[in-house]
Amino acid sequence: MLNVDVVGNKRRKRCGRVFRFKNFGEQGYPVMFNGSSFRENVNVLLEYANLESNINMGMPMWSFQLELHHHPPLHVLLFVIEESIEAAMNRHCNHCQYVGWGNHLICNKKYHFLLPSKEALSSCTTCENCCDSIGTMNNGKSKLIELEGHMMHGVFHSNGFGHLLCVNGLEMGSNLGGNQIMEFWNRLCNGLQARKVSLNDTSQKRGMELRLVNGIAYSEPWFGRWGYKFGRGCFGVTQSMYQKAIEAIRSMPLYLLTHHIANSSHEIPLIFSRYQTLSDHSLITLGDLFHYMLELKSRLPRDTCIGSYNTNALVETNCRWSPKRIEMATRVIVEALKRTEFRWISRQEVRDAARVYIGDTGLLDFVLKSLGNHVVGNYLVRRSLNPVTKVLEYCLEDISNAYPCHEGLVMSSSNKVKDKYKITRGQLMKDMICLYKYILIDTKPIIGSEFLSAIPLAATIILDTKYLIKDYGEVPLQVELGSEGKFNIYCTILLRNVNNVGHDHEYYLNNEMSMPPYECITLKNCATINDLKLEVERNFREIYWGLRGFVVESNENLMNAKGNEMVFGMIEVGGKLVLEGWHGSDMVEQICERNPNKGIVDCTCGTKEDDGERLVSCDICEIWQHTRCVRIPNDEEVPHIFLCKRCEQEIVLFPSLP
C-alpha cells in the first residue's frame, strides 16, 4: 500500500532519506550526474528514491521527500513515474506534434516528474481503496499523471527530449513560488542532461497573459529568464513576426499614446504621469513603462508603499535665487500652461510666455529644468521629449480629482509630497491591468491614428507564440572511462524501410522523420566492427519503440571496413559515426511522434501541421483548418456540416445537370 502523507508539513511515516529542496538536482546532490546519457543519469538518480511498493499498475513509481523548511518543518514529495509506450493507448506524443517534433522517433519510455499538490494527493487517497488509487490505471495511464493542478509536472522521453506540462505557484495555492519551481526544474534538467525541453506558455497574472506583459517589458517571455526561447508559433506565426511584434509594441512612444488615447480613456495619461514622476529615469516608450512597473513591483513589499522623491528640489536646492523668486517663476509658468488648455507645448513657447512677466531668463531656465514631472498645487507639470521633433514639451494635468486637495503652490515638505503622490503594490497592479486592457487588448480604433491599429495585431502575434524551447546542448563528450580499458564513440543512424533493402540511398530523412541524436556507445579497446554494430543495435532498440527490429547494415564512415577489424584502429576515440540500417517496418509514419490518423492540415494562415489550436475539417476534402481562420468563434460549436472555401467555389462552378 502506498504510504503518502498529504498533510505536507510532517515527515512521511515510512523510512527514507530527506533531501533539501533548494539543492536537489545539483551536481553531487543527491548523486554525481556523470552518466553519458539521459537514461543513465535517470537510473542513477532513482537508486536513491523510495520505490513505491504493491502497485499493480504496470508503471513503476518512485518518490523523494524534499525538505522546504526545517523550522517549522515543511516537506513536499517528488514522484517519478515510468510510463511504457508499449502499454499506452496512444503512442504518439501530442506535445511533440504541437512544438514541431512530430518527425522524432517514438521512444520506448517516458519519465514523469511530479510535484503533486495537496489537493491532487487528497483526491487520490480519499477515494475508494485509499492510497492504492494513486496507482489506478486509466487508459494505460496512472491516475496521478492525469490529475491536474500539480505544482509541477514534467515529462521526459528516454532520448532526453522533454516537456514541462505545468507550473503552479503561490497564486494557485502551492507551497512554492513559480520562481522556486522553475529553478528546481532547471536543476533537474541540467543534472539529468536533458537535450531539449518545450513548454506551452499559458501563464497568467491577475488575468493578464505574462508572455505579453513580459514580452513588452523585457523582450522575452517570463520563462525566458531560464533560457526558454521561441520554439513554434501558432496560426503561422514565425520567429521573425514575433520579434517584430515585440519591438513594435515596446517602441510605442508614450507621448503619441497620450495624444490619441486621452480622449477615450482619462486614466491612461494619469497612469503615465504617475510612474514618470516616480522614476529617476525618463520613461519614453511603452516598453520603458512596463519594465519600470515590473521592476518597481518586485521591490515593493506587499504592505508598504513608496512616494515620489526630489519633488522638493525647487525650493531646497542651494542656488542664487531666493525661494520667493522661484515660487513666483513657478506660478507664472503654471499659469502660462493653464492658458494652453492642457495641451502639449514646446519649452520655447513656455519660456516666451513667461518672459512677459519675468525678465530673468536664467531663473526661467532653472525652474523649467527642475519643474518637469512635479506636483504643483492641484496640478502635475509633465515634461516629455517629442519623439518626432526631438524637442522638450510641457503639459499641465489637473490631478485634483484623483488626489485630495492641498493648499499651497509648491509642496515644501517631502512628507506632504509623499502623502499626496504615493503608490502601493495593489495600486500598481491595478494600473498595469488598466494599461493591459485599454492599450493592448481593447484598443479602441480612432480616426486618424493608424498606428494604434497595429497594437492589437502585434499583441495577437505575441499571444499566438506559446511554444517555447530550451536547448540544453549536447552531452559533454566523455572519451575514456578511467582505467577500465573502455572508450566512447558517438553514433547515430540512417533508416530505410525493409522493402527498400538492396536499393541505394533510399533513406527516411527530413521528410517523414529526422535523424536521431547521437548516442554514446561504450566499447572495449579491443572491440571489433561487429561489436560496434551489435552495441549500436542494442542501444537504439532500447531507446526507440519503432527500432525493436533495427539491424545495422553498413557504416557510412567506413564503407570498406570488415566485421573483424578493430574499431579503434580505424575510428578516433570520441569520434562521431553514422550507421545505416533498416527498422523492419513498412510504415515509417507509425514509428514517428506525428499521428498519421489526424489527417492533413492546410490552413489559410500557412499552418501545415497540428499546432494544438482548435481545428475543423471540411466534409468534402477532409482538410483541417483553424476555426479562428474560418471565422468560427471559440464560444460557438463547430457546425455539423462544414465546407472550406475552395470546395464551396468548386460546387458553385460545377455544371448543373440537365
Steps between C-alpha positions, in 0.01 A plus 500: 500500500641842403570703810452868419483785749263752345529749784829620353660638815600179677750231421367197320444202724710270284875495531707678240741784449385860498665731247518877499277644232724799425796276407328201345628437148834673545817310422560265791157552653379238531732337241783582263331526162793359305307272266564522129127523423169612644397139563808426708452809715133418564589148609772630734260753653226243560739286703458759778119507479235310693348235276128513561405135555185292448382700199352265244470752225783414266665837565797506738488803728760653729487789744736746665422693815623859467537740790391860439551624857653341807331733752208480473523166319355507149546230236383424148510177304657447160357203312672339202279272290631287216249461217548225243388593149425135424204511740376844396170542318651776284872475432527836323594804711274801440748731668771399251254555215401849616855624555626374163665174604253280315783348295673366812497125554267365769693402812444186705455684830391827653600622845250723680637730773221634722476731798134427583289750685329408826168499317629261234627257762181533702283423199696177457519391860143580602328296231427132511790270588676800653864535405493216249295727276812700418609199304171450324537460124271703275545441127851380564596794723536559871224705659766723659632590154157594370408724793528874448616770739843359583762744623719363221465233234776431253553203273811370322528260211778247539711681237526809722236721335234621741200720568418716800124452520403723793635733767263626771641742755375681807196654331369150432536396865843342470760496776755616242533810287525473124865609510586226749330234288677614185839501673430146621395385153806661343731319744333170414540556127864597534581211731321237291663643184177569315544594134209734431190586702185668372210666677166657415510848655149576626615664826278779631504760775172662604351408164794645303695274263858513626651423159355833383582705810855367534554514126434875507706558815800273432476398132455139613236287678506434874662161437775675304697562820565123506606486135170413330469663159270505200424142400199505275218745438135415451293626208806521276695741724875492425789608720555808283135601538525451875811716537353779286176495703694526827703794372195674354317514835810563711596804294157669512566856630300593807468849356305377198295258707401781733401719207277235340358324806439797732154566358386136528655416839585770754674245727783421258671845499474512880668159529776614265556809714501302824791278401690770312495688829617201703779403263850644518538442126299616203222265397470561127339186358243243606785252549671742741178538699424126530862424589501762775165386639608136523834593657322727748252225585785260579641751752172588668409295808135406504403727788709809434523772241745753364445861399651732246819665613713805412182693419609738772812610316353826370510674837770305681782495244787735580494759223534876446122561492289531809206263566261790449629575148494126410140476623401806295663357184328167561162672532554687174596182313200308636264783402653506151437125470142544621431739213593223252195301619710202600662455160865406444714801403873533440745622762570810296130591491474466877815709546378773267161521676666528842748770388212746470491504883856393597798643320763280669547227238750318725232461767249375244749246362575374852133455589413336167788258544393406853124508463433205266275224641444681832182565697414869535181566693222305331698452180769272370749668269596238244808512281579269208723485197304505176629190313429662164637854540752409776386812690413515871132565557295588807140433599288567808278231648227558755528235774257656746240231428748217547658620823380705800541872458793663679548871541818669391677532171810290552527223756784605724483186712610170353263318733206696359606408148527134591158507657362660187671287236570152630428154365434156645556160348126460453475835321789404272328177400175688442683746274668221305168323446356827372788544252471136395129530434468838330829509307578138415169312492207737457669772295222715358557608138533876461466676165835640389710278731595211276796408719263400782349230278840328501483440877225230508656330195845488662348388832320215324826383341670497840210313659511244217861421593447243774748222432845567644807278491819490701800333341721353770763405244665171433638289782872581552713244323651238728783325327665261746341319793774495759724195503231256390639478148178634348449790266207698365394585147180674391266345247176576321314315225343539158191288452338341199195283467534122490345509152784720377782271606740465211422845357760772551431827684126444548502620856240669714646838580351851522164400348337246730749502789816666622831335574509397869749686718843349557518244778809410703622148425748350747738236364801308622830605348511166316147524355442413134271654237252216566505586872429861411199404287357279774541772763338763275207267430457433873506870596259622233262207555499587871416865436254495208178303474507478119855362493432173678600318183775743402799345320821682409612425143784736420710785630492823304841598638663158442349360182779244444551394861474131583314364800803357677710815476578697813283806556758727662756423236275667245288744701623776726399469865212740569424529130157503336360234268188461285384141451243388246234236552135406478233493769286211378174690449334603175324802659755758613225743607392254770835528681506882513332726754280657231166320500415403140133451591445869575467591134649780290525857633512776239368827644478839335737641764776277364491230767575152361507303827282469807605775741256418779244765407137414425454357150209421270500253211334557164236233440604468133881524477554409871774762536527660844508875565494721809150595609630852565629529145161398353323746735340252740511666846649300785177524696303337219485129421641370174216466246382148422574557130794714400636577153826681441506799265670305219242223503218755515636671188534168316139415580384837368695450176385141459275476191137436578340178376241525216 
